[in-house]
Amino acid sequence: MHNWGGWLATILFIALVNVGANLIAQKMYPTMVRYDFGRKVAYRIVLIGSLFALLALCILVLALLDAAGYRF
């Protein structure tokens, strides 16, 4: 990334993944608390899990696009 566009795209991507992980964690955590194992799980753990899930999804999409012949 030698230009400002690349840096801005990276910052935007990180911000969007963070917002998405927060939204997922806010939806998942109240439903998990109703069950016995959910009371033992901190919100932080749910947030980190959803963040890793979104990053894994992004990596999967990039791998599929790379396998289809698109080069980045």
N, C-alpha and C positions, 0 to 999 in steps of 0.2 A: 504494500500500500504506500505508494509514493505521492499520492495526491490527496486533497481534502475530501473528495467525494468518497474515497474508500474508507477514510476515517469516520466520516459522518454516517455512512452506511453501517459500519461496524457498531458504532454507538447506538444507532437506531435499532439494529437487530438485538443488541443486548438489552436495551430498554423494553422492547416489545416482548422478548422472551420472559423478562422479569415480570412484566405486567400480566402476561398470560399465566405464568406460574402462580402468581398471587391470586388471580381469579379462580384457577382450578383449586388451589388450596382452600380458599374461602368457601367454595361449594362442597368440597370433600370433608373438611374437618368437622362441621356440625353433624353430618351423618355418621361419621366414625365415632363420635363421642357417645352416641346412643348405645353402642355395643360395648362389651366389656373390654376388648383389646384397645378400643379407641380412647379410653380414659387414660391409658398408660402412654399414649403417643403424644408428644408435644407438637404444637402447630409448626414449629421450626422443621421438624422431621418431615411433615407432610409437604411443606413448602419446598424443601430440598428434593424430595422425591418427585414432585411434579415438575421441578426445574430440570432434573435429569431426564424425565420422561419427554419433555418438550425438546431438549437437546438431542436425545436419541431419535426422535421423530424427524428433526431437521437433518441429521446425519443420514437417516434412511432415505429421505427424499433426495438428498444430494447424491447418494450412492445409486439410486434408481435412475436419476437423470444422467449420471456418468455412464451407467451401463447401457442407456439408450443412445449414447453417442454424443451427448452434449458435453462440451469441455469448458471448464471455468478457469 
